[in-house]
Amino acid sequence: MNITIITVGKLKEKYLKQGIEEYTKRLGTYANVTIVEVPDEKAPENMSEAEMLQVKEKEGERILSKTSTDTYVIALAITGKKWSSERLAKELDQLATYGKSKVAFVIGVL
């Protein structure tokens, strides 16, 4: 299975980078894992709703440019439903069974 993790913005904290490297290495036995960081859109602190929508659209376009039509996309959001490890494993197994070998997890601001 090919797993791509797409994030908005660049990770700067050394300890987080080290953790990601460790887990990517561990997952390497089971899947080809790629981390893709797309640049975040520069935006003023006090944005109007319309400006915020434009920022999200531009970031969304950058995210979509990193996927292909045969990629199954899973959006990760704070307000989303929580899955157990078992549930995630089952979902990934189902995707692989039905020919979806490319999966992208998208982490961004909603």
C-alpha positions, 0 to 999 in steps of 0.5 A: 500500500502507498500512503501519503500524508499531506500537511499544510505548512512546514513542521519546525519542531525537532522533536516532532520531526524525530517522532515522524521519522521513527514512525515512518520507519516502523510503517515502512515494513507494511507500506510505502509512506511519503510525507508531503508538506504544501506551503500554507497561504500567507494571510493577515491575522484579522481576516474577513470570512471571504479572505479566509475562504480564499486562503482555504481554497488556495491551500485546498488546490495545493493539497489536491495537486499532490493527489491523483484520481486513483488516490483514496483521500481521508481528511483528518479534522479535529471535529471529525469522528474518532477511529480506533486503531482496529477500525483504521486497520480494518478500513485500510484492509478493505481499501487494499482488498478492493484495489485502492492501493493509494491512500492519502491522509490530509491534515490541514486547517478547516 
